[in-house]
């Protein structure tokens, strides 16, 4: 708990002066004022994070938290639980969707076993296992309060290490059969929305399986009665080790004043938990895309953030992050390489700020 408390206390507000200066740079570039929309907003937000007006992304990584969820035994996923292990092994082989996108974008992958049901002995899999999967939250709490804290602190430690090694930005990813169920549960707790709204078909379910999934979610919420005023209690009762670990990554980014990218639905659940622990964490998050999972838009409403892409994706793994990295790098490059009104001999006084 000591590392978590220190981290929460160390999180500061963004540098408003740097944001103002970054906006001034954009407003003097040869274009209608505000016409590059989100590209301008992203660089201004990053300036506030780092305190530097001009920023570059030299090294980027996606952290994939791998963990099994006990609630999977209720049949909430079309995939058997062994798929978590198989997908983790496939990530090692470099044959998953995230692996392909990461290769294309020159992004490193850090793979963590934070709660797999089995063991993988491979140098590319960092063993930080809290337990061999969570418990079935329809029968008891998914994990103890202490295990939730431990998983969050593992995320903080991993984030701190990667940022100290020179990574400029991190993405958040996961592998875990049943984790759309845990994420929908977390959303229902914080939003007050019914599972009929927050719950989706995840990796694909029949109508009968989907109905069972929603009933399972409701059973878990009624049994455990998570306290929405205590995000750690929520994670421990209906969450997963992957969500807890990613929550820690978000906290680490805010503490280190570095950007971090939200992937999809599960990653958003972790982001929501982090923001509930310290609202300032939101200032260091960049959402990549709007997941096709039905509850995703409600996640974004709860976070008060707007995804930059909408590609109908629902793979998870962290797959939205490499695409977001490209947009972010394009925005930073454009800011530093466009010419000014002065260089173009254009009088900008006649222009109207289209953001207003």
Steps between C-alpha positions, in 0.01 A plus 500: 500500500798729558594525132138562401456777756829666403404484134157653557655785701766564234252559216491867408286711270620567144724795415253761377772739381640236264151431367448869428834521320425189294167651395679820399735297278203342321319832465799647316531215248384553144142366519156610616523535878393177670454317169702193597262424783601199709856507369543839663320391817721191541827695483369768733396234750842330479670838553305528824613154604872540437536874556673520159342687210666281237496124555614192309414132529825309463413182687156352550374181660174325574469314829278191472362376832412128475264352759218250534160575648317253723161619373582334167381172649146640480511482119518877442735457204474294184870421543630243750721641773808324362494758219661754735811283522494420128467866406783595733718239330389637162603848613846360578510354149407839356193375313214687672321808366682724745835342409446574131393860561790552738749374242352736242529800733837408654345458842644280775279261698547429871315182589404435863357193670314675778250219560499220244350171609814319382869576464693606191875464527627742237732801527248720316236438769571689822367299793327733747218258581281610789304172497397227257200696375228674696212330679151469352329821610155337493611301805749730677717805443720473191805568717593633841545871559871437554530316168334792322751743651787268410387479137461879476848547646645253249357722226657806662838327525493387136401847380767667712764263363406551135483879529838499678642293213417778257159408366312817412152349485329178607190319382280276713405149390366176646428134439240324712195294414201645684637851538217675315281365782721644773526831312123525455460434872740783583314735265165408655632575849639844417230610255195346663401362160325165475701202367254488208668824387862446605530138389588392146573177317878527540676250276162379372204334672169344405188679626464234768863542613458877497199477727700277736787750501272784609344286773849398617604862520192593700555208738857613567397860567218400733718254692808717544343848521816689387549841659525751214665748736797264529642398157723237659196338658333496157802337335537244777137393492416489128818593312803317366875504549539637146275797579685565827838484328396743228355730767850514647647582159271802469603619846867459411459709185341785693768486768776506236325774299496282189222415253324165506249365248170329583416210268139378510232386743713312755776759493232767554377317811852521641521867402171567678630337818817711482302822456280409795817460709630841385300715254818671377609177328260581216731782389765242403272264308444492125214272385580321174170378356136440579465127551204330333410351839162662592618634836802677351321830437384505861859442613604809305212700648608399850861598421402823324731415208454475124667220300693611192394203283189294436588194294243251625777310684444273800809279505655633820860394570604868473437499124376859486821634651738461202250682280470779758879525521511575128243777532685647799835490322345659190358780716832571672690490168251734330523752782879514462516497120228733373591852396370814668279777366805723500699254287209484257460880496137465609321744729324281756302785655214443255452140615238385748571228758268222381517330842272770641 
